[in-house]
Amino acid sequence: MEKEKPKLHPSVASFKNFINDKPLLLKEIRKSGRSWQEYYEKWVLLGEEDPFWQKYEEEQDTDNSSKSKDSKDKSKSKNLELMNQIMKLTENIDMNKIQGQVENLSKTIGAVQELVDQFQQTKKQPPQKSRPFNWFQD
């Protein structure tokens, strides 16, 4: 014969459902090593709607949607922060100096391209035997 599980008191069953709906609370209880009794008493005294439980409700959703929403919010704030930093940097930029640097870079690139072209042209030409004085040719 199998043993029948003892039926839980209705308030204990409600507390169990409450805990199961809040995975972060469940993790904290397990991590902290505190007794279930302590949280049960808080639950009985404070009720389910008390602000104490909000910290477990805010991050309770372990759906990808809430995680993606949180990550999107974080990335948006990082992007805004980055844009603010870029704006601060661009305020101090002298556009005339940048234009001069771009022109110098452009000239340098042009000179390098010319050297590469010259080198490639000399490679394409077949090597010629040097005969300074064609004395022995008929």
CNS distance restraints for C-alpha pairs under 8 A (distance, minus, plus):
assign (resid   8 and name CA) (resid  12 and name CA) 6.15 0.50 0.50
assign (resid   8 and name CA) (resid  13 and name CA) 5.85 0.50 0.50
assign (resid   9 and name CA) (resid  13 and name CA) 6.20 0.50 0.50
assign (resid  10 and name CA) (resid  14 and name CA) 6.13 0.50 0.50
assign (resid  11 and name CA) (resid  15 and name CA) 6.13 0.50 0.50
assign (resid  12 and name CA) (resid  16 and name CA) 6.10 0.50 0.50
assign (resid  13 and name CA) (resid  17 and name CA) 6.31 0.50 0.50
assign (resid  14 and name CA) (resid  18 and name CA) 6.11 0.50 0.50
assign (resid  15 and name CA) (resid  19 and name CA) 6.14 0.50 0.50
assign (resid  15 and name CA) (resid  40 and name CA) 6.82 0.50 0.50
assign (resid  15 and name CA) (resid  43 and name CA) 7.43 0.50 0.50
assign (resid  16 and name CA) (resid  20 and name CA) 6.14 0.50 0.50
assign (resid  17 and name CA) (resid  21 and name CA) 6.19 0.50 0.50
assign (resid  18 and name CA) (resid  22 and name CA) 6.69 0.50 0.50
assign (resid  18 and name CA) (resid  48 and name CA) 7.82 0.50 0.50
assign (resid  19 and name CA) (resid  23 and name CA) 7.04 0.50 0.50
assign (resid  19 and name CA) (resid  25 and name CA) 6.66 0.50 0.50
assign (resid  19 and name CA) (resid  26 and name CA) 6.08 0.50 0.50
assign (resid  20 and name CA) (resid  26 and name CA) 7.10 0.50 0.50
assign (resid  21 and name CA) (resid  60 and name CA) 7.81 0.50 0.50
assign (resid  22 and name CA) (resid  26 and name CA) 6.45 0.50 0.50
assign (resid  22 and name CA) (resid  56 and name CA) 6.29 0.50 0.50
assign (resid  22 and name CA) (resid  57 and name CA) 6.63 0.50 0.50
assign (resid  22 and name CA) (resid  60 and name CA) 5.59 0.50 0.50
assign (resid  23 and name CA) (resid  27 and name CA) 6.15 0.50 0.50
assign (resid  23 and name CA) (resid  56 and name CA) 7.91 0.50 0.50
assign (resid  23 and name CA) (resid  60 and name CA) 6.28 0.50 0.50
assign (resid  24 and name CA) (resid  28 and name CA) 6.15 0.50 0.50
assign (resid  24 and name CA) (resid  56 and name CA) 5.69 0.50 0.50
assign (resid  24 and name CA) (resid  59 and name CA) 7.29 0.50 0.50
assign (resid  24 and name CA) (resid  60 and name CA) 6.15 0.50 0.50
assign (resid  25 and name CA) (resid  29 and name CA) 6.18 0.50 0.50
assign (resid  25 and name CA) (resid  56 and name CA) 5.79 0.50 0.50
assign (resid  26 and name CA) (resid  30 and name CA) 6.34 0.50 0.50
assign (resid  27 and name CA) (resid  31 and name CA) 5.93 0.50 0.50
assign (resid  28 and name CA) (resid  32 and name CA) 5.76 0.50 0.50
assign (resid  29 and name CA) (resid  33 and name CA) 6.13 0.50 0.50
assign (resid  29 and name CA) (resid  34 and name CA) 5.99 0.50 0.50
assign (resid  29 and name CA) (resid  35 and name CA) 7.37 0.50 0.50
assign (resid  29 and name CA) (resid  36 and name CA) 7.18 0.50 0.50
assign (resid  30 and name CA) (resid  34 and name CA) 7.46 0.50 0.50
assign (resid  34 and name CA) (resid  38 and name CA) 7.17 0.50 0.50
assign (resid  35 and name CA) (resid  39 and name CA) 7.21 0.50 0.50
assign (resid  36 and name CA) (resid  40 and name CA) 6.05 0.50 0.50
assign (resid  37 and name CA) (resid  41 and name CA) 6.06 0.50 0.50
assign (resid  38 and name CA) (resid  42 and name CA) 6.40 0.50 0.50
assign (resid  39 and name CA) (resid  43 and name CA) 6.04 0.50 0.50
assign (resid  40 and name CA) (resid  44 and name CA) 6.17 0.50 0.50
assign (resid  41 and name CA) (resid  45 and name CA) 6.04 0.50 0.50
assign (resid  42 and name CA) (resid  46 and name CA) 5.62 0.50 0.50
assign (resid  42 and name CA) (resid  47 and name CA) 7.55 0.50 0.50
assign (resid  43 and name CA) (resid  47 and name CA) 5.08 0.50 0.50
assign (resid  43 and name CA) (resid  48 and name CA) 6.33 0.50 0.50
assign (resid  46 and name CA) (resid  50 and name CA) 5.75 0.50 0.50
assign (resid  48 and name CA) (resid  53 and name CA) 7.17 0.50 0.50
assign (resid  49 and name CA) (resid  53 and name CA) 7.28 0.50 0.50
assign (resid  50 and name CA) (resid  54 and name CA) 7.45 0.50 0.50
assign (resid  51 and name CA) (resid  55 and name CA) 7.92 0.50 0.50
assign (resid  53 and name CA) (resid  57 and name CA) 6.47 0.50 0.50
assign (resid  54 and name CA) (resid  58 and name CA) 6.03 0.50 0.50
assign (resid  55 and name CA) (resid  59 and name CA) 7.06 0.50 0.50
assign (resid  56 and name CA) (resid  60 and name CA) 5.70 0.50 0.50
assign (resid  57 and name CA) (resid  61 and name CA) 7.51 0.50 0.50
assign (resid  61 and name CA) (resid  66 and name CA) 6.10 0.50 0.50
assign (resid  61 and name CA) (resid  67 and name CA) 7.88 0.50 0.50
assign (resid  62 and name CA) (resid  66 and name CA) 6.67 0.50 0.50
assign (resid  62 and name CA) (resid  67 and name CA) 6.75 0.50 0.50
assign (resid  63 and name CA) (resid  67 and name CA) 6.45 0.50 0.50
assign (resid  64 and name CA) (resid  68 and name CA) 5.74 0.50 0.50
assign (resid  65 and name CA) (resid  69 and name CA) 5.95 0.50 0.50
assign (resid  66 and name CA) (resid  70 and name CA) 6.07 0.50 0.50
assign (resid  67 and name CA) (resid  71 and name CA) 6.09 0.50 0.50
assign (resid  68 and name CA) (resid  72 and name CA) 5.88 0.50 0.50
assign (resid  69 and name CA) (resid  73 and name CA) 6.08 0.50 0.50
assign (resid  70 and name CA) (resid  74 and name CA) 6.15 0.50 0.50
assign (resid  71 and name CA) (resid  75 and name CA) 6.01 0.50 0.50
assign (resid  72 and name CA) (resid  76 and name CA) 5.99 0.50 0.50
assign (resid  73 and name CA) (resid  77 and name CA) 6.23 0.50 0.50
assign (resid  74 and name CA) (resid  78 and name CA) 6.15 0.50 0.50
assign (resid  75 and name CA) (resid  79 and name CA) 5.99 0.50 0.50
assign (resid  76 and name CA) (resid  80 and name CA) 6.15 0.50 0.50
assign (resid  77 and name CA) (resid  81 and name CA) 6.11 0.50 0.50
assign (resid  78 and name CA) (resid  82 and name CA) 6.06 0.50 0.50
assign (resid  79 and name CA) (resid  83 and name CA) 6.07 0.50 0.50
assign (resid  80 and name CA) (resid  84 and name CA) 6.13 0.50 0.50
assign (resid  81 and name CA) (resid  85 and name CA) 6.29 0.50 0.50
assign (resid  82 and name CA) (resid  86 and name CA) 6.20 0.50 0.50
assign (resid  83 and name CA) (resid  87 and name CA) 6.09 0.50 0.50
assign (resid  84 and name CA) (resid  88 and name CA) 6.25 0.50 0.50
assign (resid  85 and name CA) (resid  89 and name CA) 6.28 0.50 0.50
assign (resid  86 and name CA) (resid  90 and name CA) 6.13 0.50 0.50
assign (resid  87 and name CA) (resid  91 and name CA) 6.31 0.50 0.50
assign (resid  88 and name CA) (resid  92 and name CA) 7.34 0.50 0.50
assign (resid  89 and name CA) (resid  93 and name CA) 7.05 0.50 0.50
assign (resid  93 and name CA) (resid  98 and name CA) 7.99 0.50 0.50
assign (resid  94 and name CA) (resid  98 and name CA) 6.59 0.50 0.50
assign (resid  95 and name CA) (resid  99 and name CA) 6.09 0.50 0.50
assign (resid  96 and name CA) (resid 100 and name CA) 6.24 0.50 0.50
assign (resid  97 and name CA) (resid 101 and name CA) 6.22 0.50 0.50
assign (resid  98 and name CA) (resid 102 and name CA) 6.13 0.50 0.50
assign (resid  99 and name CA) (resid 103 and name CA) 6.24 0.50 0.50
assign (resid 100 and name CA) (resid 104 and name CA) 6.23 0.50 0.50
assign (resid 101 and name CA) (resid 105 and name CA) 6.11 0.50 0.50
assign (resid 102 and name CA) (resid 106 and name CA) 6.06 0.50 0.50
assign (resid 103 and name CA) (resid 107 and name CA) 6.24 0.50 0.50
assign (resid 104 and name CA) (resid 108 and name CA) 6.21 0.50 0.50
assign (resid 105 and name CA) (resid 109 and name CA) 6.16 0.50 0.50
assign (resid 106 and name CA) (resid 110 and name CA) 6.21 0.50 0.50
assign (resid 107 and name CA) (resid 111 and name CA) 6.24 0.50 0.50
assign (resid 108 and name CA) (resid 112 and name CA) 6.26 0.50 0.50
assign (resid 109 and name CA) (resid 113 and name CA) 6.15 0.50 0.50
assign (resid 110 and name CA) (resid 114 and name CA) 6.27 0.50 0.50
assign (resid 111 and name CA) (resid 115 and name CA) 6.36 0.50 0.50
assign (resid 112 and name CA) (resid 116 and name CA) 6.23 0.50 0.50
assign (resid 113 and name CA) (resid 117 and name CA) 6.14 0.50 0.50
assign (resid 114 and name CA) (resid 118 and name CA) 6.17 0.50 0.50
assign (resid 115 and name CA) (resid 119 and name CA) 6.12 0.50 0.50
assign (resid 116 and name CA) (resid 120 and name CA) 6.13 0.50 0.50
assign (resid 117 and name CA) (resid 121 and name CA) 6.18 0.50 0.50
assign (resid 118 and name CA) (resid 122 and name CA) 6.34 0.50 0.50
assign (resid 119 and name CA) (resid 123 and name CA) 6.32 0.50 0.50
assign (resid 120 and name CA) (resid 124 and name CA) 6.30 0.50 0.50
assign (resid 121 and name CA) (resid 125 and name CA) 6.58 0.50 0.50
